[in-house]
Amino acid sequence: MNAQIALLLGQDGMTSGAVYALLALSIVLVFTVTRVLLVPQGEFVTFGAMSMAAMQAGTPLRLAWLVLAVALLRAALRALSVLRQRHGRVSADEAVDPLGWRDLAAPAYALALLLLTRAVPAPALQSLALPLQIALTLALVVPLGPWLYDLCFAPIASAHSLVLLIVSIALHVVLVGIALLMFGAEGARTAPFSDSVLELGSARLQAQTLWVVGVTVGLIGALYLAFEHTLAGKALRATAVSRLGAQLMGISPTAAGRFSFALAAAIGALSGVLIAPITTLYYDSGFLISLKGFVGAVCGGLVSFPLGAAGALGVGLIESFSTFWASAYKEVLVFTLILPVLLWRSLSAGHHDEEHAG
Amino acid sequence: MSATPPSPAVSSATPPAEASAWAARLARPRSAVALLWLLIVLALPLLPAFQITLLNHIGLYALTALGLVLLTGVAGMTSFGQAAFVGLGAYCAAWLTLGAPGGPAWLAPLAASPLLALGVALVLTLAVAALVGGVTLRLSGHFLPLGTICWGLALYAGFGVSEALGSHTGLTGLPALTLGPWNFADAGQMGRLIWAVLGLALLLGHQLLDSRSGRALRALNGGQAMAASMGVPVLRSKLLAFVLAALLACVSGWLYAFEQRFVSPAPFSLGAGIDLLFMVLIGGAGHLWGAVAGAALVTLTRDVLQDWLPGLLGQGGNYEAIVFGALVIVLMHKAPQGLWGGLVQRWPRLGSAGRVATDLRAAAGGAAATSEPQPLPRRALPERGALVLDVRGITRRFGGLVANHDISFQLHAGEILAVIGPNGAGKSTLFNQISGVDTPSAGEVRFLGASTVGWSPARMAAAGLARTFQHVKLLPSMSVLENVALGAHLRGRAGLLRQALHLDRAEEARLLAEARRQLARVGLADWADRPAGSLALGQQRLLEIARALCANPSVLLLDEPAAGLRLQEKQALAALLRRLREEGLAVLLVEHDMDFLMTLADRVVVIVFGEKLAEGLPAEVQRHPGVLQAYLGSDL
């Protein structure tokens, strides 16, 4: 291996590492706020990437159907719970707000999106400016986060964390199944943000790499500022420290959970958009990508943001360099790597944490 | 998750004469199940080929799922990597029986013996499971499933790229399985073997759960602090559940290899591991039979779905994954007990089918006083008046907060010492340090002359310290008797194998008899067979005391034992504690009820704001100006 190859591999590793770091960040965020290990994080990545690819290939945006379906299901379940309340079948502390016009907002939004994507001819979407394509992708994927939280996690928010994990895995399985229906089994790749290549001495730097690293750093910075200096960010942090305590201070844990899921969906979709020009993604690629984010997050014990991000960067680099030395064993290496990390955490943990439900 | 519904309440009211009739009735389902099983095993080869294949798959899945029930429903952990353990078993079987192609020459002789291959597979599985479990189980509950996901992915990828294991095409051309005189060449014969092994595993599983170690495993699900304070080695028990589950998966894989006669990586993917977990959840994770129910239901439904859904919705989709995933989400919301759990709720006798042995023995023990088992050996109590517990200047800091500051007192055998203090005075912190749950920042606790620095709660329990909890910690779905017997965990000696084979019955009878005796002592004899969750709070506190007494302690730590008791119950409790004092036990209790304490306690220690304010006879303490000020405000 010479310096040039090392530089190339390092560049690759940094790029994917940056994306894993973003995902690790959102995994830690969702976990600390809701106790949910967000396995479907990867599906937000594929949804974002595949929607971009569909737009650029001029094929229909089938994701809009899923968005509408989720919105309708959520509205239907809410109507059901209001009905049950009316028939006195729920206890007082489970009281739900009466139905109102606001409940129509989500289905209306989803319907509008669907009609928009159907009405605009494919070539027009294809020739849409890149920022607008990204905006449309985010508009499709982001609402899925909070709505799926409402459907799957909010009703059992205080259940045993094992139950939450199982629901999370089940949701992942469902979403991957639906992804196969929406996007088909073929892989997809999108056009890079720009084709330019930066010459640094003998090294060539892909512009997309700069985009990925730049957006990651920018996003992490923005998140940091938001958590430190805005009320919503502080509320989220408070919920992460103590659900009950935050609740007593008037912070709704459900709203905090919804917000963290929205952020997770946004970060996931954006990651997908960022890496789609670099790697070919398939309907089920998201899982492996997010799992590498998990490995990173585990380095930080699932609670530390900086350690998690650093771990994810390390995973990217190891993956990239192992491609060079033992390409076939890349996945084996990356996922066996978690064992020493866990061992280190296990030894540094004084005594095991007590499991507690609710 | 392991919700066992209330068993019929009549059991405790049944007069002894009817007991044998009950026993006969309870015995029936068990022999019926055994007969039915024998019938399946015998008749299986007579079925059409397609049904045989289906049954074989159900049996193989159920065997792995059985391990997952032990892990998930019983011990409260989970794994997504069980398919990888199946793969390990299958690949070991295939590779070794084929003469270890591409491997070292000295492995080639193993080809002659499938049983040796099984042995190697089991040893390998044991090692891997111990490694994965060892590095994750000390951490909080999420790391084991994450670790198993990674291990599942890594092994699957490893199968796929290894040349020696035939990469993605796998290994083909396995010989038929021959075990001694028996040949398992056709699917029907293989099916017999699979279902016989499954039956054996179910039987051993039921018997294990119905024994001392089984109670310990179930206790993990109900709070590890409690399990540890009963002397259950928590980490080892968790590891045991994980390793047992992995070994069952490995056996299933070994059978699978000879059933299929070829292995390829596909069936051992992470997706397959998730499917296995879904089977367990759909079938009901709280019951061993849930594994069979889930495996059957999912396999049969998948077969139907694969026929129908593509016709309805078009080709090219993985519809059954969507259906099962959605089903699991709905189940977790609405009916986490699963299919078998639901059946048991409707027909409670199904749930007791696995515990027949306990009920039988319980009934027999009550009826025939002649067969009363020998009492367990008792610990020699320290001489009356001897120093048992010596708390020397312990201080506990949590960051800047000093919860206990330089507290000292002594407790002697045959003495009741009460610790009182306003809320937040640091009494529970003190209790936790004495019982080994927490470690003092400074100072030490000496127990019978030995320093207990660094002792685990289990070690404290073994040394003769038993405790109850301020917030009652028991297993609501287990019977009152079994909950109490948990306290006697350290007094049993039988090993795991003896327990699974039910060779420990004499000892088990003695343990249960001891539990009964202690239950009678606290006045709960009539409630022995009810689920502990059906007791009132005050009774649950008495249950905890009986459980602590079952450990045959020399020191008893009681955290607010009288809270929630009615006057009569309080008087009975005070009488019991006096009797224990007469026997030479040392009792340390935290209590708020002054009337209860003042006539009972020999001495009282008062703690205020983490410091010892006063110590003395109840009457002295009552008049102590500092105490009055702390309790009633200043300037009295």
Interface residues (C-beta under 8 A of the other chain):
Chain A: L37 C152 P155 I156 A159 H160 S161 L162 V163 L165 I166 V167 I169 A170 L171 H172 V173 V174 V176 G177 I178 L180 L181 G184 A185 L288 L291 F294 V295 V298 L302 A328 Y329 E331 V332 F335 T336 I338 L339 L342 L343 R345 S346 A349 H351 H352 D353 E354 E355
Chain B: M1 T72 G76 M77 T78 F80 L131 V132 G134 V135 T136 L137 R138 L139 S140 G141 H142 F143 P145 L146 G147 I149 C150 W151 L153 A154 A157 G158 V161 G223 Q224 A225 V234 L235 G271 I274 L277 F278 L281 G316 G317 N318 Y319 A321 I322 F324 G325 A326 V328 I329 M332 H333 P336
